Amino acid sequence: QVQLVESGGGLVQPGGSLTLSCVASGIMFKFYDIGWDRQAPGEQRELVTSSSARGSTDLIDPARGRFTISREDAKDTAYLHMNSLTPDDTAVYYCHAKWRGFEYWGQGTQVTVSS
């Protein structure tokens, strides 16, 4: 059974930082492209950043310069490091893993940026 489990979300003040984790099981993690998406209330889900199995990364504009994705294939884990958070970053954050025709999603972790 494939599982992606996110953790690390919570309440943080504007300007603060958080690191989210995504632990995978049931897949050959190192072969998968990993992405972090987010969905704010009333909004569509959007891709924040991704890391290919070959190591390349991509960021959407709002996250550029503030968010970093990393992965530890030996631990089947991906991370989203978020700095300089603003209330606009408030959302449920999801990780997903994709390889060829296979794609899996976690259940998400809530990030709330508020004073």
Jmol script that loads the backbone (N, CA, C; Angstrom):
load data "model"
ATOM      1  N   GLN A   1       0.844  -1.180   0.000  1.00  0.00           N
ATOM      2  CA  GLN A   1       0.000   0.000   0.000  1.00  0.00           C
ATOM      3  C   GLN A   1       0.890   1.244   0.000  1.00  0.00           C
ATOM      4  N   VAL A   2       0.587   2.147  -0.913  1.00  0.00           N
ATOM      5  CA  VAL A   2       1.375   3.367  -1.028  1.00  0.00           C
ATOM      6  C   VAL A   2       0.829   4.421  -0.069  1.00  0.00           C
ATOM      7  N   GLN A   3       1.734   5.056   0.644  1.00  0.00           N
ATOM      8  CA  GLN A   3       1.341   6.160   1.524  1.00  0.00           C
ATOM      9  C   GLN A   3       2.334   7.297   1.421  1.00  0.00           C
ATOM     10  N   LEU A   4       1.808   8.498   1.392  1.00  0.00           N
ATOM     11  CA  LEU A   4       2.604   9.702   1.539  1.00  0.00           C
ATOM     12  C   LEU A   4       2.036  10.433   2.743  1.00  0.00           C
ATOM     13  N   VAL A   5       2.875  10.707   3.723  1.00  0.00           N
ATOM     14  CA  VAL A   5       2.406  11.320   4.958  1.00  0.00           C
ATOM     15  C   VAL A   5       3.153  12.621   5.188  1.00  0.00           C
ATOM     16  N   GLU A   6       2.405  13.713   5.151  1.00  0.00           N
ATOM     17  CA  GLU A   6       2.999  15.019   5.403  1.00  0.00           C
ATOM     18  C   GLU A   6       2.935  15.354   6.886  1.00  0.00           C
ATOM     19  N   SER A   7       3.883  16.141   7.335  1.00  0.00           N
ATOM     20  CA  SER A   7       3.878  16.631   8.709  1.00  0.00           C
ATOM     21  C   SER A   7       4.652  17.936   8.767  1.00  0.00           C
ATOM     22  N   GLY A   8       4.531  18.618   9.901  1.00  0.00           N
ATOM     23  CA  GLY A   8       5.289  19.839  10.103  1.00  0.00           C
ATOM     24  C   GLY A   8       4.485  21.114   9.964  1.00  0.00           C
ATOM     25  N   GLY A   9       3.231  21.000   9.581  1.00  0.00           N
ATOM     26  CA  GLY A   9       2.409  22.189   9.473  1.00  0.00           C
ATOM     27  C   GLY A   9       2.037  22.744  10.841  1.00  0.00           C
ATOM     28  N   GLY A  10       1.419  23.910  10.829  1.00  0.00           N
ATOM     29  CA  GLY A  10       1.007  24.529  12.071  1.00  0.00           C
ATOM     30  C   GLY A  10       0.779  26.007  11.907  1.00  0.00           C
ATOM     31  N   LEU A  11       0.708  26.675  13.027  1.00  0.00           N
ATOM     32  CA  LEU A  11       0.496  28.124  13.052  1.00  0.00           C
ATOM     33  C   LEU A  11       1.847  28.820  13.198  1.00  0.00           C
ATOM     34  N   VAL A  12       2.081  29.790  12.338  1.00  0.00           N
ATOM     35  CA  VAL A  12       3.339  30.524  12.376  1.00  0.00           C
ATOM     36  C   VAL A  12       3.042  32.001  12.132  1.00  0.00           C
ATOM     37  N   GLN A  13       3.827  32.852  12.728  1.00  0.00           N
ATOM     38  CA  GLN A  13       3.640  34.290  12.543  1.00  0.00           C
ATOM     39  C   GLN A  13       4.209  34.750  11.209  1.00  0.00           C
ATOM     40  N   PRO A  14       3.682  35.822  10.665  1.00  0.00           N
ATOM     41  CA  PRO A  14       4.258  36.362   9.429  1.00  0.00           C
ATOM     42  C   PRO A  14       5.752  36.617   9.595  1.00  0.00           C
ATOM     43  N   GLY A  15       6.486  36.252   8.563  1.00  0.00           N
ATOM     44  CA  GLY A  15       7.938  36.368   8.617  1.00  0.00           C
ATOM     45  C   GLY A  15       8.628  35.132   9.148  1.00  0.00           C
ATOM     46  N   GLY A  16       7.851  34.210   9.666  1.00  0.00           N
ATOM     47  CA  GLY A  16       8.425  33.001  10.243  1.00  0.00           C
ATOM     48  C   GLY A  16       8.764  31.941   9.214  1.00  0.00           C
ATOM     49  N   SER A  17       9.226  30.805   9.732  1.00  0.00           N
ATOM     50  CA  SER A  17       9.663  29.699   8.883  1.00  0.00           C
ATOM     51  C   SER A  17       9.042  28.398   9.340  1.00  0.00           C
ATOM     52  N   LEU A  18       8.887  27.497   8.417  1.00  0.00           N
ATOM     53  CA  LEU A  18       8.445  26.134   8.705  1.00  0.00           C
ATOM     54  C   LEU A  18       9.126  25.199   7.733  1.00  0.00           C
ATOM     55  N   THR A  19       9.327  23.976   8.173  1.00  0.00           N
ATOM     56  CA  THR A  19       9.775  22.908   7.281  1.00  0.00           C
ATOM     57  C   THR A  19       8.768  21.783   7.332  1.00  0.00           C
ATOM     58  N   LEU A  20       8.222  21.461   6.182  1.00  0.00           N
ATOM     59  CA  LEU A  20       7.297  20.351   6.047  1.00  0.00           C
ATOM     60  C   LEU A  20       8.058  19.105   5.610  1.00  0.00           C
ATOM     61  N   SER A  21       7.584  17.962   6.065  1.00  0.00           N
ATOM     62  CA  SER A  21       8.169  16.687   5.670  1.00  0.00           C
ATOM     63  C   SER A  21       7.114  15.834   4.985  1.00  0.00           C
ATOM     64  N   CYS A  22       7.576  15.007   4.086  1.00  0.00           N
ATOM     65  CA  CYS A  22       6.715  14.045   3.396  1.00  0.00           C
ATOM     66  C   CYS A  22       7.442  12.715   3.383  1.00  0.00           C
ATOM     67  N   VAL A  23       6.916  11.757   4.108  1.00  0.00           N
ATOM     68  CA  VAL A  23       7.522  10.438   4.176  1.00  0.00           C
ATOM     69  C   VAL A  23       6.700   9.478   3.323  1.00  0.00           C
ATOM     70  N   ALA A  24       7.378   8.797   2.428  1.00  0.00           N
ATOM     71  CA  ALA A  24       6.713   7.873   1.514  1.00  0.00           C
ATOM     72  C   ALA A  24       6.969   6.437   1.927  1.00  0.00           C
ATOM     73  N   SER A  25       6.007   5.592   1.646  1.00  0.00           N
ATOM     74  CA  SER A  25       6.176   4.154   1.828  1.00  0.00           C
ATOM     75  C   SER A  25       5.442   3.446   0.710  1.00  0.00           C
ATOM     76  N   GLY A  26       5.952   2.273   0.354  1.00  0.00           N
ATOM     77  CA  GLY A  26       5.300   1.478  -0.679  1.00  0.00           C
ATOM     78  C   GLY A  26       5.712   1.811  -2.098  1.00  0.00           C
ATOM     79  N   ILE A  27       6.668   2.717  -2.277  1.00  0.00           N
ATOM     80  CA  ILE A  27       7.162   3.058  -3.611  1.00  0.00           C
ATOM     81  C   ILE A  27       8.683   3.093  -3.599  1.00  0.00           C
ATOM     82  N   MET A  28       9.274   2.991  -4.788  1.00  0.00           N
ATOM     83  CA  MET A  28      10.722   3.180  -4.943  1.00  0.00           C
ATOM     84  C   MET A  28      10.950   4.683  -5.068  1.00  0.00           C
ATOM     85  N   PHE A  29      11.070   5.308  -3.931  1.00  0.00           N
ATOM     86  CA  PHE A  29      11.055   6.762  -3.822  1.00  0.00           C
ATOM     87  C   PHE A  29      12.057   7.425  -4.762  1.00  0.00           C
ATOM     88  N   LYS A  30      13.221   6.882  -4.898  1.00  0.00           N
ATOM     89  CA  LYS A  30      14.292   7.550  -5.649  1.00  0.00           C
ATOM     90  C   LYS A  30      13.952   7.704  -7.127  1.00  0.00           C
ATOM     91  N   PHE A  31      13.005   6.932  -7.627  1.00  0.00           N
ATOM     92  CA  PHE A  31      12.630   7.028  -9.031  1.00  0.00           C
ATOM     93  C   PHE A  31      11.565   8.091  -9.289  1.00  0.00           C
ATOM     94  N   TYR A  32      10.957   8.568  -8.219  1.00  0.00           N
ATOM     95  CA  TYR A  32       9.803   9.439  -8.360  1.00  0.00           C
ATOM     96  C   TYR A  32      10.169  10.916  -8.362  1.00  0.00           C
ATOM     97  N   ASP A  33       9.490  11.660  -9.215  1.00  0.00           N
ATOM     98  CA  ASP A  33       9.477  13.105  -9.109  1.00  0.00           C
ATOM     99  C   ASP A  33       8.556  13.476  -7.946  1.00  0.00           C
ATOM    100  N   ILE A  34       9.006  14.399  -7.111  1.00  0.00           N
ATOM    101  CA  ILE A  34       8.241  14.790  -5.935  1.00  0.00           C
ATOM    102  C   ILE A  34       7.813  16.245  -6.060  1.00  0.00           C
ATOM    103  N   GLY A  35       6.581  16.505  -5.738  1.00  0.00           N
ATOM    104  CA  GLY A  35       6.091  17.878  -5.797  1.00  0.00           C
ATOM    105  C   GLY A  35       5.370  18.258  -4.520  1.00  0.00           C
ATOM    106  N   TRP A  36       5.385  19.545  -4.245  1.00  0.00           N
ATOM    107  CA  TRP A  36       4.580  20.116  -3.167  1.00  0.00           C
ATOM    108  C   TRP A  36       3.549  21.047  -3.798  1.00  0.00           C
ATOM    109  N   ASP A  37       2.305  20.849  -3.429  1.00  0.00           N
ATOM    110  CA  ASP A  37       1.208  21.689  -3.885  1.00  0.00           C
ATOM    111  C   ASP A  37       0.544  22.302  -2.667  1.00  0.00           C
ATOM    112  N   ARG A  38      -0.265  23.310  -2.921  1.00  0.00           N
ATOM    113  CA  ARG A  38      -1.022  23.872  -1.817  1.00  0.00           C
ATOM    114  C   ARG A  38      -2.404  24.296  -2.309  1.00  0.00           C
ATOM    115  N   GLN A  39      -3.321  24.317  -1.371  1.00  0.00           N
ATOM    116  CA  GLN A  39      -4.677  24.751  -1.685  1.00  0.00           C
ATOM    117  C   GLN A  39      -5.165  25.657  -0.575  1.00  0.00           C
ATOM    118  N   ALA A  40      -5.363  26.904  -0.936  1.00  0.00           N
ATOM    119  CA  ALA A  40      -5.900  27.873   0.008  1.00  0.00           C
ATOM    120  C   ALA A  40      -7.421  27.798   0.002  1.00  0.00           C
ATOM    121  N   PRO A  41      -8.068  28.256   1.060  1.00  0.00           N
ATOM    122  CA  PRO A  41      -9.534  28.219   1.104  1.00  0.00           C
ATOM    123  C   PRO A  41     -10.157  28.937  -0.095  1.00  0.00           C
ATOM    124  N   GLY A  42     -11.054  28.251  -0.772  1.00  0.00           N
ATOM    125  CA  GLY A  42     -11.738  28.845  -1.917  1.00  0.00           C
ATOM    126  C   GLY A  42     -10.909  28.921  -3.179  1.00  0.00           C
ATOM    127  N   GLU A  43      -9.701  28.375  -3.145  1.00  0.00           N
ATOM    128  CA  GLU A  43      -8.827  28.447  -4.308  1.00  0.00           C
ATOM    129  C   GLU A  43      -8.572  27.049  -4.869  1.00  0.00           C
ATOM    130  N   GLN A  44      -8.081  27.036  -6.086  1.00  0.00           N
ATOM    131  CA  GLN A  44      -7.680  25.765  -6.677  1.00  0.00           C
ATOM    132  C   GLN A  44      -6.315  25.351  -6.147  1.00  0.00           C
ATOM    133  N   ARG A  45      -6.083  24.073  -6.179  1.00  0.00           N
ATOM    134  CA  ARG A  45      -4.780  23.569  -5.783  1.00  0.00           C
ATOM    135  C   ARG A  45      -3.741  24.027  -6.791  1.00  0.00           C
ATOM    136  N   GLU A  46      -2.578  24.447  -6.308  1.00  0.00           N
ATOM    137  CA  GLU A  46      -1.513  24.913  -7.198  1.00  0.00           C
ATOM    138  C   GLU A  46      -0.204  24.258  -6.818  1.00  0.00           C
ATOM    139  N   LEU A  47       0.591  24.014  -7.828  1.00  0.00           N
ATOM    140  CA  LEU A  47       1.924  23.454  -7.604  1.00  0.00           C
ATOM    141  C   LEU A  47       2.830  24.543  -7.051  1.00  0.00           C
ATOM    142  N   VAL A  48       3.541  24.213  -5.986  1.00  0.00           N
ATOM    143  CA  VAL A  48       4.481  25.157  -5.379  1.00  0.00           C
ATOM    144  C   VAL A  48       5.889  24.911  -5.882  1.00  0.00           C
ATOM    145  N   THR A  49       6.302  23.671  -5.834  1.00  0.00           N
ATOM    146  CA  THR A  49       7.652  23.331  -6.245  1.00  0.00           C
ATOM    147  C   THR A  49       7.749  21.847  -6.496  1.00  0.00           C
ATOM    148  N   SER A  50       8.719  21.447  -7.270  1.00  0.00           N
ATOM    149  CA  SER A  50       8.899  20.030  -7.551  1.00  0.00           C
ATOM    150  C   SER A  50      10.378  19.704  -7.635  1.00  0.00           C
ATOM    151  N   SER A  51      10.660  18.451  -7.402  1.00  0.00           N
ATOM    152  CA  SER A  51      12.027  17.947  -7.489  1.00  0.00           C
ATOM    153  C   SER A  51      12.001  16.664  -8.294  1.00  0.00           C
ATOM    154  N   SER A  52      12.685  16.666  -9.412  1.00  0.00           N
ATOM    155  CA  SER A  52      12.687  15.462 -10.226  1.00  0.00           C
ATOM    156  C   SER A  52      13.625  14.423  -9.619  1.00  0.00           C
ATOM    157  N   ALA A  53      13.458  13.199 -10.052  1.00  0.00           N
ATOM    158  CA  ALA A  53      14.333  12.125  -9.583  1.00  0.00           C
ATOM    159  C   ALA A  53      15.775  12.392  -9.995  1.00  0.00           C
ATOM    160  N   ARG A  54      15.943  13.224 -11.030  1.00  0.00           N
ATOM    161  CA  ARG A  54      17.299  13.540 -11.485  1.00  0.00           C
ATOM    162  C   ARG A  54      17.877  14.719 -10.721  1.00  0.00           C
ATOM    163  N   GLY A  55      17.065  15.358  -9.860  1.00  0.00           N
ATOM    164  CA  GLY A  55      17.600  16.398  -8.998  1.00  0.00           C
ATOM    165  C   GLY A  55      17.266  17.813  -9.392  1.00  0.00           C
ATOM    166  N   SER A  56      16.588  18.011 -10.515  1.00  0.00           N
ATOM    167  CA  SER A  56      16.240  19.379 -10.897  1.00  0.00           C
ATOM    168  C   SER A  56      15.035  19.848 -10.092  1.00  0.00           C
ATOM    169  N   THR A  57      14.917  21.144  -9.894  1.00  0.00           N
ATOM    170  CA  THR A  57      13.810  21.694  -9.113  1.00  0.00           C
ATOM    171  C   THR A  57      13.141  22.812  -9.890  1.00  0.00           C
ATOM    172  N   ASP A  58      11.923  23.096  -9.498  1.00  0.00           N
ATOM    173  CA  ASP A  58      11.168  24.168 -10.124  1.00  0.00           C
ATOM    174  C   ASP A  58      10.304  24.825  -9.061  1.00  0.00           C
ATOM    175  N   LEU A  59      10.112  26.130  -9.132  1.00  0.00           N
ATOM    176  CA  LEU A  59       9.337  26.878  -8.156  1.00  0.00           C
ATOM    177  C   LEU A  59       8.340  27.777  -8.868  1.00  0.00           C
ATOM    178  N   ILE A  60       7.152  27.940  -8.270  1.00  0.00           N
ATOM    179  CA  ILE A  60       6.245  28.965  -8.777  1.00  0.00           C
ATOM    180  C   ILE A  60       6.713  30.316  -8.267  1.00  0.00           C
ATOM    181  N   ASP A  61       6.268  31.375  -8.930  1.00  0.00           N
ATOM    182  CA  ASP A  61       6.783  32.703  -8.620  1.00  0.00           C
ATOM    183  C   ASP A  61       6.614  33.122  -7.159  1.00  0.00           C
ATOM    184  N   PRO A  62       5.437  32.930  -6.544  1.00  0.00           N
ATOM    185  CA  PRO A  62       5.314  33.397  -5.152  1.00  0.00           C
ATOM    186  C   PRO A  62       6.281  32.715  -4.199  1.00  0.00           C
ATOM    187  N   ALA A  63       6.726  31.522  -4.556  1.00  0.00           N
ATOM    188  CA  ALA A  63       7.599  30.790  -3.654  1.00  0.00           C
ATOM    189  C   ALA A  63       9.069  31.038  -3.949  1.00  0.00           C
ATOM    190  N   ARG A  64       9.351  31.609  -5.111  1.00  0.00           N
ATOM    191  CA  ARG A  64      10.748  31.773  -5.526  1.00  0.00           C
ATOM    192  C   ARG A  64      11.499  32.649  -4.541  1.00  0.00           C
ATOM    193  N   GLY A  65      12.634  32.151  -4.119  1.00  0.00           N
ATOM    194  CA  GLY A  65      13.453  32.904  -3.175  1.00  0.00           C
ATOM    195  C   GLY A  65      13.078  32.691  -1.732  1.00  0.00           C
ATOM    196  N   ARG A  66      11.940  32.039  -1.482  1.00  0.00           N
ATOM    197  CA  ARG A  66      11.509  31.826  -0.096  1.00  0.00           C
ATOM    198  C   ARG A  66      11.377  30.352   0.251  1.00  0.00           C
ATOM    199  N   PHE A  67      11.017  29.526  -0.719  1.00  0.00           N
ATOM    200  CA  PHE A  67      10.790  28.106  -0.467  1.00  0.00           C
ATOM    201  C   PHE A  67      11.884  27.292  -1.144  1.00  0.00           C
ATOM    202  N   THR A  68      12.223  26.201  -0.516  1.00  0.00           N
ATOM    203  CA  THR A  68      13.207  25.282  -1.078  1.00  0.00           C
ATOM    204  C   THR A  68      12.721  23.862  -0.870  1.00  0.00           C
ATOM    205  N   ILE A  69      12.804  23.069  -1.909  1.00  0.00           N
ATOM    206  CA  ILE A  69      12.486  21.655  -1.786  1.00  0.00           C
ATOM    207  C   ILE A  69      13.781  20.867  -1.684  1.00  0.00           C
ATOM    208  N   SER A  70      13.766  19.845  -0.863  1.00  0.00           N
ATOM    209  CA  SER A  70      14.902  18.942  -0.804  1.00  0.00           C
ATOM    210  C   SER A  70      14.373  17.533  -0.585  1.00  0.00           C
ATOM    211  N   ARG A  71      15.233  16.570  -0.767  1.00  0.00           N
ATOM    212  CA  ARG A  71      14.830  15.184  -0.600  1.00  0.00           C
ATOM    213  C   ARG A  71      15.992  14.364  -0.087  1.00  0.00           C
ATOM    214  N   GLU A  72      15.661  13.373   0.685  1.00  0.00           N
ATOM    215  CA  GLU A  72      16.625  12.381   1.154  1.00  0.00           C
ATOM    216  C   GLU A  72      16.111  11.026   0.688  1.00  0.00           C
ATOM    217  N   ASP A  73      16.608  10.584  -0.443  1.00  0.00           N
ATOM    218  CA  ASP A  73      16.110   9.328  -1.012  1.00  0.00           C
ATOM    219  C   ASP A  73      16.349   8.143  -0.080  1.00  0.00           C
ATOM    220  N   ALA A  74      17.432   8.175   0.678  1.00  0.00           N
ATOM    221  CA  ALA A  74      17.721   7.067   1.588  1.00  0.00           C
ATOM    222  C   ALA A  74      16.680   6.956   2.700  1.00  0.00           C
ATOM    223  N   LYS A  75      15.978   8.054   2.953  1.00  0.00           N
ATOM    224  CA  LYS A  75      14.936   8.056   3.992  1.00  0.00           C
ATOM    225  C   LYS A  75      13.540   8.118   3.397  1.00  0.00           C
ATOM    226  N   ASP A  76      13.443   8.048   2.070  1.00  0.00           N
ATOM    227  CA  ASP A  76      12.142   8.131   1.404  1.00  0.00           C
ATOM    228  C   ASP A  76      11.371   9.377   1.847  1.00  0.00           C
ATOM    229  N   THR A  77      12.086  10.469   1.965  1.00  0.00           N
ATOM    230  CA  THR A  77      11.511  11.686   2.537  1.00  0.00           C
ATOM    231  C   THR A  77      11.834  12.903   1.680  1.00  0.00           C
ATOM    232  N   ALA A  78      10.838  13.751   1.528  1.00  0.00           N
ATOM    233  CA  ALA A  78      11.018  15.049   0.883  1.00  0.00           C
ATOM    234  C   ALA A  78      10.659  16.136   1.882  1.00  0.00           C
ATOM    235  N   TYR A  79      11.241  17.298   1.671  1.00  0.00           N
ATOM    236  CA  TYR A  79      11.022  18.422   2.583  1.00  0.00           C
ATOM    237  C   TYR A  79      10.645  19.663   1.796  1.00  0.00           C
ATOM    238  N   LEU A  80       9.890  20.518   2.430  1.00  0.00           N
ATOM    239  CA  LEU A  80       9.632  21.845   1.896  1.00  0.00           C
ATOM    240  C   LEU A  80      10.040  22.839   2.972  1.00  0.00           C
ATOM    241  N   HIS A  81      11.094  23.578   2.697  1.00  0.00           N
ATOM    242  CA  HIS A  81      11.596  24.571   3.635  1.00  0.00           C
ATOM    243  C   HIS A  81      11.005  25.916   3.231  1.00  0.00           C
ATOM    244  N   MET A  82      10.276  26.529   4.153  1.00  0.00           N
ATOM    245  CA  MET A  82       9.575  27.767   3.846  1.00  0.00           C
ATOM    246  C   MET A  82      10.054  28.883   4.768  1.00  0.00           C
ATOM    247  N   ASN A  83      10.452  29.981   4.162  1.00  0.00           N
ATOM    248  CA  ASN A  83      10.925  31.147   4.921  1.00  0.00           C
ATOM    249  C   ASN A  83      10.092  32.368   4.549  1.00  0.00           C
ATOM    250  N   SER A  84      10.194  33.389   5.389  1.00  0.00           N
ATOM    251  CA  SER A  84       9.505  34.662   5.133  1.00  0.00           C
ATOM    252  C   SER A  84       8.036  34.458   4.798  1.00  0.00           C
ATOM    253  N   LEU A  85       7.386  33.669   5.598  1.00  0.00           N
ATOM    254  CA  LEU A  85       5.993  33.331   5.327  1.00  0.00           C
ATOM    255  C   LEU A  85       5.082  34.543   5.489  1.00  0.00           C
ATOM    256  N   THR A  86       4.071  34.597   4.651  1.00  0.00           N
ATOM    257  CA  THR A  86       3.074  35.653   4.700  1.00  0.00           C
ATOM    258  C   THR A  86       1.691  35.011   4.830  1.00  0.00           C
ATOM    259  N   PRO A  87       0.692  35.795   5.213  1.00  0.00           N
ATOM    260  CA  PRO A  87      -0.658  35.228   5.307  1.00  0.00           C
ATOM    261  C   PRO A  87      -1.135  34.606   3.993  1.00  0.00           C
ATOM    262  N   ASP A  88      -0.622  35.076   2.854  1.00  0.00           N
ATOM    263  CA  ASP A  88      -1.003  34.488   1.563  1.00  0.00           C
ATOM    264  C   ASP A  88      -0.503  33.062   1.397  1.00  0.00           C
ATOM    265  N   ASP A  89       0.416  32.646   2.242  1.00  0.00           N
ATOM    266  CA  ASP A  89       0.911  31.272   2.186  1.00  0.00           C
ATOM    267  C   ASP A  89       0.023  30.315   2.976  1.00  0.00           C
ATOM    268  N   THR A  90      -0.990  30.830   3.638  1.00  0.00           N
ATOM    269  CA  THR A  90      -1.912  29.976   4.382  1.00  0.00           C
ATOM    270  C   THR A  90      -2.642  29.028   3.433  1.00  0.00           C
ATOM    271  N   ALA A  91      -2.530  27.744   3.704  1.00  0.00           N
ATOM    272  CA  ALA A  91      -3.118  26.734   2.813  1.00  0.00           C
ATOM    273  C   ALA A  91      -2.887  25.357   3.404  1.00  0.00           C
ATOM    274  N   VAL A  92      -3.533  24.383   2.819  1.00  0.00           N
ATOM    275  CA  VAL A  92      -3.177  22.995   3.073  1.00  0.00           C
ATOM    276  C   VAL A  92      -2.110  22.616   2.052  1.00  0.00           C
ATOM    277  N   TYR A  93      -1.029  22.058   2.540  1.00  0.00           N
ATOM    278  CA  TYR A  93       0.106  21.701   1.689  1.00  0.00           C
ATOM    279  C   TYR A  93       0.131  20.192   1.502  1.00  0.00           C
ATOM    280  N   TYR A  94       0.245  19.789   0.241  1.00  0.00           N
ATOM    281  CA  TYR A  94       0.233  18.375  -0.125  1.00  0.00           C
ATOM    282  C   TYR A  94       1.536  18.014  -0.828  1.00  0.00           C
ATOM    283  N   CYS A  95       2.018  16.829  -0.566  1.00  0.00           N
ATOM    284  CA  CYS A  95       3.100  16.317  -1.405  1.00  0.00           C
ATOM    285  C   CYS A  95       2.516  15.285  -2.358  1.00  0.00           C
ATOM    286  N   HIS A  96       3.150  15.158  -3.495  1.00  0.00           N
ATOM    287  CA  HIS A  96       2.760  14.109  -4.420  1.00  0.00           C
ATOM    288  C   HIS A  96       3.997  13.525  -5.070  1.00  0.00           C
ATOM    289  N   ALA A  97       3.870  12.294  -5.464  1.00  0.00           N
ATOM    290  CA  ALA A  97       4.957  11.543  -6.086  1.00  0.00           C
ATOM    291  C   ALA A  97       4.475  11.036  -7.434  1.00  0.00           C
ATOM    292  N   LYS A  98       5.303  11.221  -8.453  1.00  0.00           N
ATOM    293  CA  LYS A  98       4.899  10.840  -9.802  1.00  0.00           C
ATOM    294  C   LYS A  98       6.045  10.156 -10.522  1.00  0.00           C
ATOM    295  N   TRP A  99       5.705   9.034 -11.165  1.00  0.00           N
ATOM    296  CA  TRP A  99       6.682   8.303 -11.970  1.00  0.00           C
ATOM    297  C   TRP A  99       5.934   7.575 -13.050  1.00  0.00           C
ATOM    298  N   ARG A 100       6.226   7.900 -14.292  1.00  0.00           N
ATOM    299  CA  ARG A 100       5.531   7.327 -15.428  1.00  0.00           C
ATOM    300  C   ARG A 100       4.029   7.519 -15.219  1.00  0.00           C
ATOM    301  N   GLY A 101       3.275   6.472 -15.246  1.00  0.00           N
ATOM    302  CA  GLY A 101       1.827   6.606 -15.108  1.00  0.00           C
ATOM    303  C   GLY A 101       1.323   6.535 -13.688  1.00  0.00           C
ATOM    304  N   PHE A 102       2.214   6.508 -12.751  1.00  0.00           N
ATOM    305  CA  PHE A 102       1.831   6.386 -11.350  1.00  0.00           C
ATOM    306  C   PHE A 102       1.938   7.736 -10.653  1.00  0.00           C
ATOM    307  N   GLU A 103       0.897   8.088  -9.911  1.00  0.00           N
ATOM    308  CA  GLU A 103       0.900   9.330  -9.161  1.00  0.00           C
ATOM    309  C   GLU A 103       0.155   9.131  -7.859  1.00  0.00           C
ATOM    310  N   TYR A 104       0.770   9.604  -6.774  1.00  0.00           N
ATOM    311  CA  TYR A 104       0.198   9.429  -5.443  1.00  0.00           C
ATOM    312  C   TYR A 104       0.248  10.746  -4.690  1.00  0.00           C
ATOM    313  N   TRP A 105      -0.763  10.912  -3.822  1.00  0.00           N
ATOM    314  CA  TRP A 105      -0.888  12.151  -3.046  1.00  0.00           C
ATOM    315  C   TRP A 105      -0.982  11.853  -1.551  1.00  0.00           C
ATOM    316  N   GLY A 106      -0.458  12.754  -0.771  1.00  0.00           N
ATOM    317  CA  GLY A 106      -0.675  12.688   0.658  1.00  0.00           C
ATOM    318  C   GLY A 106      -1.983  13.361   1.035  1.00  0.00           C
ATOM    319  N   GLN A 107      -2.302  13.330   2.308  1.00  0.00           N
ATOM    320  CA  GLN A 107      -3.563  13.905   2.769  1.00  0.00           C
ATOM    321  C   GLN A 107      -3.439  15.373   3.145  1.00  0.00           C
ATOM    322  N   GLY A 108      -2.237  15.880   3.194  1.00  0.00           N
ATOM    323  CA  GLY A 108      -2.042  17.299   3.414  1.00  0.00           C
ATOM    324  C   GLY A 108      -1.766  17.664   4.854  1.00  0.00           C
ATOM    325  N   THR A 109      -1.128  18.818   5.011  1.00  0.00           N
ATOM    326  CA  THR A 109      -0.875  19.379   6.332  1.00  0.00           C
ATOM    327  C   THR A 109      -1.185  20.877   6.278  1.00  0.00           C
ATOM    328  N   GLN A 110      -1.881  21.349   7.284  1.00  0.00           N
ATOM    329  CA  GLN A 110      -2.339  22.738   7.298  1.00  0.00           C
ATOM    330  C   GLN A 110      -1.213  23.665   7.747  1.00  0.00           C
ATOM    331  N   VAL A 111      -1.027  24.720   6.974  1.00  0.00           N
ATOM    332  CA  VAL A 111      -0.113  25.801   7.360  1.00  0.00           C
ATOM    333  C   VAL A 111      -0.934  27.079   7.476  1.00  0.00           C
ATOM    334  N   THR A 112      -0.877  27.698   8.621  1.00  0.00           N
ATOM    335  CA  THR A 112      -1.594  28.951   8.862  1.00  0.00           C
ATOM    336  C   THR A 112      -0.595  30.016   9.276  1.00  0.00           C
ATOM    337  N   VAL A 113      -0.591  31.100   8.519  1.00  0.00           N
ATOM    338  CA  VAL A 113       0.317  32.208   8.812  1.00  0.00           C
ATOM    339  C   VAL A 113      -0.534  33.382   9.316  1.00  0.00           C
ATOM    340  N   SER A 114      -0.371  33.671  10.578  1.00  0.00           N
ATOM    341  CA  SER A 114      -1.209  34.695  11.190  1.00  0.00           C
ATOM    342  C   SER A 114      -0.546  35.229  12.445  1.00  0.00           C
ATOM    343  N   SER A 115      -0.785  36.486  12.711  1.00  0.00           N
ATOM    344  CA  SER A 115      -0.286  37.067  13.963  1.00  0.00           C
ATOM    345  C   SER A 115      -1.354  36.979  15.049  1.00  0.00           C
TER     346      SER A 115
END
end "model"
wireframe off; spacefill off
backbone 0.3
color backbone group
